[in-house]
Each structure stands twice: as structure tokens, then as C-alpha cells.
Amino acid sequence: MIRKSAMILVCAALLAPSVAWAQDAKAFLGDWVLTIEGRRGPQERPLNIKDTAGKLSAELGGGRGGPVTITDITAKGADLILKWNQEGPQGTIDVVMTLTLKDGTLTVKQDMAGGQFSQTGTGKKKG
């Protein structure tokens, strides 16, 4: 009986982060239009965030080389953190985009190459 109770508690503890993650990420799901300030001025980029069988994924369009599929996504409270690698003239660089949701709009912060280059912007839900 004690083993069965302990097993139930372990399973509940393992599932709890998934439930919290689903609640944290729910408001981020859907189609967004990001406006990111870059070296050449503001650039609009479509972003689709979806939940497929309990796993978040995203597709970011509007950049050179076509849309980027993003699967490394973490939800933390009002933030959604997306990570991926991008090919550039000097090779592959890491990109970390932090989306902060407040009052139905996004604040966007994008760090590239370990923070050597940063961009900021905003996001609005499409439709």
C-alpha cells in the first residue's frame, strides 16, 4: 500500500510541470505578427505557436532562407523562450527569443550569438 501511494505521488510530481506548462503557454498559442527592430528598420515576421500532443512548437517566417521551425520552447510565467540555430554568412549562430505577454500583446527580445547582437520589438495576435 505504501509503495502504491509513493508511486502515485511520484507520477503526480512528474506530471505537475506539464500541467503548469500547458497553463503558462495557453495564452501564447495562435498566429502572431511580430515587429522587430533591426539594422534596416522594423521588420514584420509571422509567428505561429501551437501545441501538438502536449509539446509546443513554432514556425517563424519572414526571414532569409524561409520559415524556421522551432521546437526548443520553454514557458515561464509570462515569458515564452524560443531557441534555435540560424545560418548566417559567418556560419551557424544561436538565437534566443523571449516573448513576454502582457495585456494581450507581446514584448519581443531576440539575442543572437550569445548576446552579441540583440533586437527588440512587439507582437500582436493576428485576427
N, C-alpha and C positions, 0 to 999 in steps of 0.2 A: 504494500500500500504506500509506503514512504517512497519507494523508487518510482512508482507511477506518478505521485504528486510532484516529485522532483523533476521528472521528465516533462510534465505539463508546464511547470514553471520555466524550464529551460526553453521549451518551444515558444512559449508566450514572450519571453525576453528576446528571442531571436526574431520573432515576427513584429514586435513593437516598433522597431525602427522603420520597417516597411510601411506600417500604417501611418506613422508620423510623417514619413517622406511623402506618401501619397497626399496627405492633407496639406503639407507645405507647398507642394508642387501644383496642386489643382488649379490655382488661380493663374498659373503661367501657361497652361495648355491653350493651344489655338494658334491662329495666324496673327503675326505682329508685323509692323513696319518699323524698322529701326532707322534713325537718322544719326549717322556717326560723323563727327567732325574729323576730317583728315587733312593731310598736307594740301590737297587740292580742293578744300572746302567740304561742305556737307554732302554725304552720300547716303541714299536710301538703300536699305538692304532688307528684303523679306526674310522673316524667320518663322518657321513652323515648328512648334513644340508639341510632341504627342506622347501618349502613354500607350505602349504596346505590351500587353500582358504584364503590367506592373513595372516596366522598365522605361525610363524616359529616354527619348531620342529627339534630335532636332535636325532641321535642314536649313542652312543659312545660304541665301542666294545673293546675287548682285556683285560678287567679287570676280576677279580674274580667274579663269580656269573653270568656271561653272559652279554649281551649288556644292556646298560642303556638308557631308553627313557627320553629325556629332553624336557620339554615344557615351562619352565620359561626362556625365552631368550629375551634380550634387545639389540638393536642396537644403538650405539652412535658413529657417525662419523666413524673412522677407527677401532673401537672396537665392538666386539660382546661379550656379557656377558651371560654365561650359568650358571644356578643354579639348583642344585638338592641335594637330600639326599642320602647318601650311608650307607649301613650296614657294620659295622666293628666289630671286636672282643669285643670292649667296648660299642657297641650299634650304634645308628644312628648318623652320623655326617653330617654337611652341607658342600657342596663343591661349590666353585665359580671358574669358569674357564673363564679367559679373553683372548680372541683371538684378536690380533692386526694384521691387514692386511697391508702389505707394499710391493710394487713391486711384487705382486702375491704370496708371502709367508706369513706364519703366525708366530708370536711370541706368545707362549703359557705361561700363568701364571696360576697356579692352587693353590688356597688356600683352606685348609681343616680345619674344627673345628674352625671357626672364625679367621683363620690366624695363628693358632698354628703350622701348617705344610704347607710348600709351596714347589711346584715343578715348574720347568720351562722347556721349550722345544721349538720346532719348528714344523711347519706343511707345507706340500706340497700337492698341488692338485693332485689327482690320475689321471693317464692317460695322 
